[in-house]
Amino acid sequence: MENLGQAMQKIIDRVFITVGSCPDCGAEMYQWREKLPSGEDRCGPTCMICGHKELKKKQDYDTRIMYNESLKKRALNYFKFSSIVPDKTLFNKRIKEYRVSDNETKTALETAKRAVNDMLLDKKVHAVLTGKSGTGKSHLAMAIAWEVLERSNYEKNVLFVNYRELLDQLRFAMNDKEAQKQIQGTLMAELKTADLVVIDDIGAELGGNKSSDSSRYNNDTLTGILEARQNMATVITTNLTAKELQEAYGERILSRILQNSQGFVVSMKTTKDKRLMGVSA
């Protein structure tokens, strides 16, 4: 007469098939002999000695996929909805689409790629892109933002802020307490803590007169942001030269802009306006 163990083994052999050894304990792994109506396995291989290891691994994998998707969604929402970008088509700009038209734009692209690599290593890089309108500075700055976001597997918080639009929103908020609370309490805090911030088009708020002095309010706002970003990855674009920046904002702000920028300053002096040439940056 067979004992209980032998009887159980017969049942197991009738219902399950063996599919190799358990990588944890070395015992046999079992899988349902009968498949689902769809033809798929009813579950992953299971070890009856140490537990559902294969099933657990699948669950861990599924959980990791869900976590990564959640992380990506959060990072994208943060980037797109916390950024201040008047022209939403700018979000479509990527580094592979940046058109090299001369030695200056070639250098600009190479510098941008180096900046991205260093930012991903958490280095305190300030990339400063200067040049006339239409040379692709904003395109390249947005491309840097996307590269850091995507290549960090969406683990970094990235913001892109048009500086003139930021000032307009701050001025508007002065007459609206709720808006003032949201912008100064939330946006300004994010500008000071995000892993990467792009401050786009500094100087545009001065109007056409490049040599005009910046207002005290403007200087205080810019100083606050730049001081908070001293030891954090930052990209700055401007139509102004270093001399014009100093004349408009003063030595202190220029010093903050150029801090940690050695090897990452791009000046496009001779590059022609790509828009007039029919080139999409």
matplotlib code that plots the C-alpha trace (Angstrom):
import matplotlib.pyplot as plt

x = [0.0, 1.4, 2.0, 0.7, 3.9, 3.6, 0.0, 0.7, 3.5, 1.1, -1.3, 1.5, 2.7, -0.8, -1.5, 2.0, 5.0, 8.6, 10.4, 13.9, 15.5, 14.9, 17.7, 17.4, 17.2, 17.9, 14.5, 12.4, 10.2, 6.6, 4.2, 0.5, 0.2, -3.1, -3.0, -5.5, -8.1, -6.0, -3.1, -1.0, 0.5, -1.7, 1.2, 5.0, 7.1, 6.8, 9.1, 7.1, 10.0, 11.0, 7.9, 6.8, 10.1, 9.5, 6.0, 7.6, 10.2, 7.4, 5.5, 8.6, 9.2, 5.6, 5.9, 9.1, 7.5, 4.6, 6.9, 9.0, 5.9, 4.6, 8.0, 8.1, 4.5, 5.3, 8.6, 6.9, 4.0, 6.4, 8.4, 5.5, 3.1, 5.6, 7.7, 6.9, 7.1, 5.0, 5.6, 4.6, 6.1, 9.5, 8.8, 9.2, 12.9, 15.4, 19.2, 19.0, 17.1, 19.5, 21.0, 24.7, 25.3, 28.8, 31.7, 29.9, 26.8, 29.0, 30.8, 27.5, 26.2, 29.3, 29.3, 25.6, 26.4, 29.3, 27.1, 24.5, 27.0, 28.4, 24.9, 24.0, 27.0, 25.5, 28.3, 27.5, 27.5, 26.3, 26.0, 25.7, 24.4, 24.8, 24.1, 21.7, 18.0, 17.4, 20.7, 19.0, 19.9, 16.4, 16.2, 19.5, 18.6, 15.3, 17.2, 19.6, 16.6, 15.1, 18.4, 18.9, 15.3, 15.2, 18.7, 18.2, 15.3, 13.0, 14.6, 15.6, 13.2, 13.7, 12.3, 12.4, 11.5, 11.3, 12.6, 10.6, 7.3, 8.3, 8.7, 5.3, 3.6, 5.3, 4.1, 0.6, 0.5, 1.2, -2.5, -3.8, -2.9, -3.8, -1.7, 1.1, 1.0, 1.2, 3.9, 6.2, 5.5, 5.6, 7.2, 10.0, 10.7, 10.8, 13.2, 15.6, 15.4, 14.9, 17.8, 18.1, 16.7, 16.8, 16.5, 15.7, 16.2, 17.7, 17.8, 14.6, 12.7, 14.9, 13.4, 15.3, 17.8, 20.5, 22.4, 19.4, 19.7, 17.7, 15.1, 15.8, 12.9, 14.3, 17.8, 16.4, 14.4, 17.3, 19.8, 17.6, 17.3, 21.0, 22.2, 20.0, 21.4, 25.1, 25.8, 23.2, 22.9, 21.6, 21.4, 21.1, 20.4, 20.7, 21.0, 23.4, 27.2, 29.1, 29.8, 26.1, 25.1, 27.5, 26.2, 22.6, 22.6, 25.9, 29.1, 27.4, 24.8, 27.3, 29.5, 26.6, 25.8, 29.3, 30.0, 30.8, 30.6, 34.2, 34.2, 30.5, 30.1, 28.9, 29.0, 27.4, 28.6, 28.6, 25.9, 23.1, 19.4, 18.3, 14.6, 15.6, 17.5, 14.5, 16.2, 14.3, 17.1]
y = [0.0, 3.4, 6.0, 9.6, 10.9, 8.5, 9.3, 13.0, 12.5, 10.7, 13.6, 16.0, 14.0, 13.8, 17.6, 19.1, 18.7, 19.4, 22.2, 22.3, 23.0, 25.9, 28.4, 29.0, 25.6, 23.2, 21.3, 20.5, 23.3, 22.4, 23.9, 23.1, 20.4, 21.8, 25.2, 28.0, 28.0, 30.6, 28.2, 30.2, 28.7, 29.0, 30.5, 30.6, 27.6, 27.1, 25.5, 23.5, 23.6, 27.2, 29.0, 30.8, 32.2, 32.5, 34.0, 36.4, 37.5, 38.1, 40.1, 42.1, 42.7, 43.9, 46.1, 47.6, 48.3, 50.0, 52.0, 53.2, 54.2, 56.1, 57.8, 58.7, 60.2, 62.2, 63.6, 64.5, 66.2, 68.1, 69.2, 70.2, 71.7, 73.5, 74.9, 78.4, 78.0, 80.5, 78.6, 75.0, 73.8, 74.3, 71.1, 69.2, 70.2, 67.4, 67.2, 65.0, 67.7, 70.5, 71.6, 72.3, 75.0, 76.3, 75.8, 77.8, 75.6, 72.5, 73.7, 74.5, 71.0, 69.3, 71.5, 70.7, 67.0, 67.3, 69.4, 66.6, 63.9, 66.0, 66.8, 63.1, 62.6, 65.3, 67.8, 71.5, 72.6, 76.0, 75.9, 79.4, 79.8, 83.3, 84.7, 86.5, 85.6, 82.6, 80.8, 77.9, 78.6, 77.8, 74.7, 73.5, 74.4, 72.4, 69.5, 69.5, 69.4, 66.4, 64.5, 64.9, 63.9, 60.8, 59.5, 59.8, 57.4, 60.3, 60.4, 64.0, 67.0, 69.4, 72.8, 75.2, 78.8, 81.7, 84.5, 87.3, 85.3, 84.5, 88.2, 88.9, 86.3, 87.6, 91.1, 89.9, 88.0, 91.2, 92.1, 88.6, 87.1, 83.5, 83.7, 85.3, 82.5, 79.9, 81.5, 82.7, 79.8, 76.9, 77.9, 79.9, 77.0, 74.6, 76.9, 76.7, 72.9, 71.2, 69.0, 71.0, 74.4, 76.2, 80.0, 81.0, 84.4, 86.5, 90.1, 89.9, 91.6, 94.7, 95.4, 96.4, 98.6, 96.1, 98.7, 99.7, 99.0, 96.3, 97.3, 96.5, 94.1, 92.3, 92.1, 90.9, 88.1, 87.0, 87.2, 85.0, 82.3, 82.4, 82.3, 79.2, 77.6, 78.3, 74.6, 73.0, 72.2, 75.2, 76.2, 79.9, 81.4, 85.1, 87.4, 89.6, 89.4, 89.2, 93.0, 93.7, 91.5, 93.3, 96.7, 95.7, 93.6, 94.4, 92.4, 90.3, 88.8, 88.2, 86.4, 84.1, 83.3, 82.3, 80.3, 76.7, 77.5, 76.9, 74.9, 75.3, 78.8, 79.0, 82.2, 82.3, 85.6, 84.9, 82.2, 83.5, 83.5, 80.0, 81.1, 83.5, 80.7, 78.4, 76.1, 74.8, 75.5]
z = [0.0, -1.0, 1.6, 1.6, 0.0, -2.9, -3.4, -3.5, -6.0, -8.3, -8.2, -8.8, -11.8, -13.2, -12.9, -13.3, -15.5, -14.5, -16.2, -14.8, -11.5, -9.1, -9.4, -5.6, -3.9, -6.8, -6.4, -9.4, -10.8, -11.7, -14.2, -14.9, -17.5, -18.8, -20.5, -20.6, -23.4, -25.1, -25.3, -22.8, -19.6, -16.5, -14.5, -14.4, -13.2, -9.4, -6.9, -4.3, -1.9, -1.6, -3.0, -6.1, -7.2, -10.9, -10.3, -7.8, -10.4, -12.9, -10.4, -9.5, -13.2, -13.7, -10.7, -12.0, -15.4, -13.7, -11.5, -14.5, -16.4, -13.4, -13.1, -16.7, -16.6, -13.5, -15.0, -18.3, -16.6, -14.4, -17.4, -19.7, -17.1, -14.8, -17.6, -19.0, -22.8, -24.8, -28.1, -27.4, -30.6, -29.0, -27.0, -30.3, -30.7, -30.2, -30.5, -33.6, -35.5, -34.8, -38.1, -38.3, -40.8, -40.0, -37.6, -34.8, -34.9, -35.1, -31.9, -30.3, -30.9, -29.6, -26.5, -25.9, -26.0, -23.6, -21.2, -21.2, -20.4, -17.5, -16.2, -16.2, -13.9, -11.6, -12.4, -11.7, -15.3, -16.5, -20.3, -21.7, -25.3, -26.8, -30.3, -32.5, -32.9, -35.1, -34.5, -32.8, -29.2, -27.8, -29.9, -28.6, -25.0, -25.3, -26.8, -23.8, -21.5, -23.4, -23.5, -19.7, -19.0, -21.3, -20.7, -16.9, -17.4, -16.3, -12.8, -13.0, -12.7, -15.6, -16.2, -19.2, -18.6, -21.0, -18.8, -20.2, -19.9, -16.3, -15.4, -17.1, -15.0, -11.8, -12.5, -13.3, -10.0, -8.0, -8.4, -7.7, -4.3, -5.4, -8.5, -6.6, -4.0, -6.7, -8.8, -6.0, -3.7, -6.2, -9.5, -7.9, -5.5, -8.4, -10.3, -7.3, -6.7, -10.1, -11.3, -14.5, -15.3, -18.7, -18.5, -22.0, -23.7, -20.9, -22.2, -24.3, -21.5, -22.0, -25.4, -28.4, -26.5, -25.5, -23.5, -21.3, -17.6, -16.1, -13.5, -9.8, -9.8, -12.8, -11.2, -7.9, -9.6, -11.8, -8.9, -6.7, -9.4, -10.3, -6.8, -6.1, -9.3, -8.5, -7.8, -10.0, -13.7, -15.6, -19.3, -20.1, -23.5, -24.4, -27.5, -25.5, -25.4, -22.2, -22.3, -22.9, -20.1, -17.7, -18.9, -18.5, -15.3, -13.6, -12.8, -10.0, -12.3, -15.1, -12.6, -11.5, -15.1, -15.9, -12.8, -13.6, -17.3, -18.3, -21.5, -21.9, -23.3, -26.9, -28.9, -32.3, -33.8, -37.5, -37.8, -40.0, -39.0, -39.8, -40.2, -42.9, -44.6, -44.4, -41.9, -38.9, -36.4]

ax = plt.figure().add_subplot(projection="3d")
ax.plot(x, y, z, "-o")
ax.set_aspect("equal")
plt.show()
